[in-house]
Amino acid sequence: MNLLVLSQKDVEALLPMSECIDVMQAALAATSRGDAVLPLRQMVWKSDRTGMVGLMPAYLGEPASLGLKVVSIFPGNEGTEFDSHQGVVMLFDTEHGTPLVVMDASSITAIRTAAVSGAATRALARPEAGDLAILGSGVQAASHLQAMAAVRPLRRVRVWSREAAHARAFAEAQAAHVRVALEPMSTPEAAVRDADLLCTTTAAPEPIVRGEWLAAGAHLNAIGACFPKTRELDTEAMARARLYVDRRESALHEAGDLLIPIQEGRLTEAHIVGELGELFLGRVPGRLDSSEITLFKSLGIAIEDLAAADHVLRKARAAGRGTSLRFGEPKTVHA
């Protein structure tokens, strides 16, 4: 038996953003259709809470995929040579359980997270939206810039980071990837005011976006906060927006952006309009008018990793890419 190993460069070459957006839309539709098994992720923290490892297993019926992502999250890596998210995605044969592939999870996570936001933006943002604000300057900020450019013609891009130097460096580094100048901004408000597209990709534990700043008709993708006690958006921003999630169960267990306003008594679970998969299936309505504020609250679910990894594996096999390792020996069956 052979096990294929795919590096970060392999994944990046085999998973272009435009393809991944379509793969994510199909996977989320299958999940909302009931064609997936998806337990909540399990997390183990270091005793000082500076880092953790998460286990995200799943099964997807079509295309048949069985596997898991094991990922470490070390927020202190921001601004260093190390990604804040590192790990591997593994897929197993769905007939015999044979390990098929191990691939880099940093690239899978970066691309598929932004691709889901791209699919949400394609479905929910106004067709003419193109004034983009990005809060954050890390890996997800870069991948979200790519995803937004894939689904809407950008006419302006503003970026804010807690470190002004990081915002400037991001703007300079990403200028070659989009056909519009990136403008570093001194405050979150300056970035957000009048924007009709907004991506929050920070590790902020407290709100950095206030509802009073949001322009009518804007679409938001809230990415960074993924724990029950952290949030990037204040209660007013959540209350003003028409909310969609990748998965209800995950949002109601892990999304501080939603859970904190619920605990305050300002919102209820009913504030969730639907899952993205339900939107893609036509089971829930999308944007109702041009002045409405829409919001996708992302947590990232294992089905996204499996679907992306399955797509990469199929392309790697076709291209003869990756390193094949001998892994175990077939059993001898005696008559």
N, C-alpha and C positions, 0 to 999 in steps of 0.2 A: 504494500500500500504506500502511496506517495502523498505527501503533504505539501501543498503549494504555499510559499511564503512570498508576500507582496509588501514592498517597502512603501514609504511615504511618497516617493517619487512615482512609483508604479500607480498608486491610487490616484494621485493628482493628474497623471497622464490619461488614465482610463475613465475618469469621472468628471467630465466637463459640467459646468454649472447648468447649462441649458438642458442637458440630458437628465441631470439629477432632479431638476424641478419637476419634470414629467414623471420620473420614477417615484418621487415622494407623493405626488398627487394620487397616483394609482395605489400606492401602499396605504395611504391614509383612508382612501375610499374603501379598500378591502377591509381595513380594521373596523371602520364604522359599520360595514356590512356584516360583521361578525366572523370574518374569515381569518381570525388571528387569535392567538393565546398570548396574553401580555400581562404577567404579574408586575406589581410595583417593584421598582428597583430597590436593591438593598445596599446600604452604605455603611462602611466602617471608618470611623474617624481616628486619627492619632489622638493621643490623650491631651495634647496641647491645642487641638483643633486647627492646626496649621495646614493640614492636608488629610485627604481621605481617598479610599478606593471604593468604587461603586461596581455592582454586578447587575447587568441588565440582560436577562434571557428573554427569548421570545420564539414564537413559531408563526409563520405566515403561510397561508394555504396556497396562494397563487401570486407569483410563482412560488412553489414549495420551498421554504427556507426554514432551517432550524439552526439556532445558534445563540450567541451571546456576545456582548461587549463587556470587557473588563477595563475600566478607566480610572486613572488617578486624577484628582483635582487638587492642585496646589496653587491657590490664588497668588501666593507670594512670588510665583514665577513670572508674573506680568513685568515686562520690561527687561527680562533676562534672556539668555540664550535658550531657555527651556520653555516649552509650551505650558500653559496652565492645565491643559487637559492632555494626558498621554495614556496610551494603552494599546490594546489589540482587540480586533473583532475576529471571532472564530465561527466558521460554518461547518455543519455536519451533514452527511448524507441522510436524507429523510427516510430511506428504506432500510438501511442497515446501521445507521449511526456512526459511520466511519468519518473521522475528522478529514475535512477537505482542504481547508485553507486557513491560514493565520495572516491577517493584514494589519497594517498600521491604523490605529484608531484616531490619532490626532487629525489626520487629513479627512477621514470619513466624517468625524464630528464637525469639523469646520465647514465642509462642503454641504453635508446633508442638512445641518441646522439652518444655514442661510437659504438653501434650496426650498425648505418648507416655508420660510418667510417669503420667498419669491412666489411660491404657489399661492400663499394667502394674499399677497399683494396683487397678484394677477387677477384674483377673483374679487377682491374687496375695494381696492383703491380706485379712485376716479380715473377714467381713461387718460385724462390730460395731466394727471399728477406727475410732477417731475422736480419739485423743489424739495430736496432731500436733506434731512438733518441726521447725522450719525453721532451718537454719544458713546464715547469709547474710542480707543485707538489700537486695539489689539487684533488678534487673529480673527475674531468674529466680526469686528468692524470692517476688516478688509474683505472677508468673504461676503458680508452683507452688501457692501458697495457693489461687488460683482453681481450679486443676485438682483439687486434693484435695477442695475443697468440692463440686465437681461429681460426685464419685464416692463419697464417704463423708460421712455426717452428722458434722460435727466437733463435739466437745464441749469440747475444750481445744486451745489453740494456744500453743506456747512458741517464742520466737525468740531467737537469739543472733547477735551480730555482733562482730567484733574491736573495733569502736568502739562502746562502750555507747550513745553518743548516736544512732548509726545504728539500733540495735535499737529504741530508744525512739521515734524518728521513724517507723520502719517500722510499729511497733505502732499508733501514733496514726493514720497515714495509711491503713492497711488496715482499721481497725476498722469502717469503714462498709460494707465489702464482704463481711463474714462476720457471722454471728449469734452470735458468741462473742468474748469479750474476748481480746486478744493479750497475752501476758505476756513482757516482756523478761527474759532470764536473763543472769546474770553470767558463766557458764562453759558450754562445750559439754556437759559432763557433766550439769549441772543441767537443760539442755534435753532431753537424750537419755534420761536415766534414766526408765524406766517408760513411755516413749512407744511406741505401737504403729504409728505412721506417722512416717517420718523422711525429710526431703529435705535433702540437702547441696548448696548452690548457691554455694559459695565459690571464690575463686581461690587457696586454700591450697596451697602446694607440698608440705607435710608433713601427716601424718595429724592430723585434729582429732576423729575419732571412734574410740574404742577398743572392741574387741569385748566387753570385760568389762562395758561399760555397757548393752549391748543387752538388751532385755527379750525373753523367750520369746514367740514368735508375732508379733514385729514385722515390718513390711515397710519396706524402705529403697529410696529412689531416690537414687542417687549421680550428681550432675550435673556438678559443677564441674571436676574434674580431667580434662583431655582430651589430655594428653601423656604419653609413656612414663616420664618421670622425676618426675611429680607424682602425688600421691594425697591423698584426703581420709579414707580409711578405713585403719586399720592392718591388719596381716596377720591378727591374730586375728579381726577383724570379717569379713574376707573368708572366712576358713576356716570360721567359724560359719554362714555364710549359704548358702542355695541360690541360685545365681547364674544370672541371665538377662541377655542383652545384646541390643542392637538388631541387631548383625551380628557374627558370629564374626571375620571377617577384620579388621574395624576394631578390635575389642577386642584381638586378639592382636598388633596393630601399634602401638596408640596408648594403651591403657588402663593407666596406671601402677598403678592400684588392683589390677589383676590381674598385670601383668607383673613388678612388684617382688617379690611373694610367690613367683612362679614362679622368678625369679632366685635367691631365697633358698632354693629347694628345698622350700618349704612346700606349694606347690600345683602342679598341672599344668594343661595345657589342658583336661583332662577335667573340671575343676571347673565348667566352663560346662555347665549343664543344657541350655540351648538358646537360640535366638533368640526374641524375642517373637513374631515371625511364626509360628514353629513351634508355639509355645504356642497362638496364636489358631487355628491350623489343626488343633489336637488331635494333633500329631505328637510332642509331649513333654508330660509331666504337669506340672501346676502344683503348688500347695501340697499336701503330703501329709498334714499334720495341723496342729492349731491351735497347737502349740507351736513349730513350725518357723519359723526366720527366713528370709525371702525377700529377695532383693536384685535390683534392676534397675540395672545399670551402663550409663549413657547416654553415648554419644559424639556423637550427632547425625549423621545421614547424609543425603545429598542427596535420596534418595527422599522423605524427609519434607518437604523444601522444595518439591519438584516437586508432590507430591500436594496440599499446602496451597495452593500458588500456582495450580494448576489449578482447585481449588475456588473460590478467590477470583475468578479470571478468569471462570468461568462465572456467578457471582453478579453480578459487575460488569457483564457484558454484559446480563444480564437487567434490572438496575436502571438501566442507562444511566449508570454511575458511572465516574469517571476522566477523564483528559485524552487525547484522541486527536490524535496528531501524524502529519503526512504524512512517510512514511519510504520514500524511493526511488520509482522509477517502474516500471511494468510494461514488460517488454521487448516490442518490436515484432517479431513473427515474420513474416518474408517468405516468400511461397510460392515 
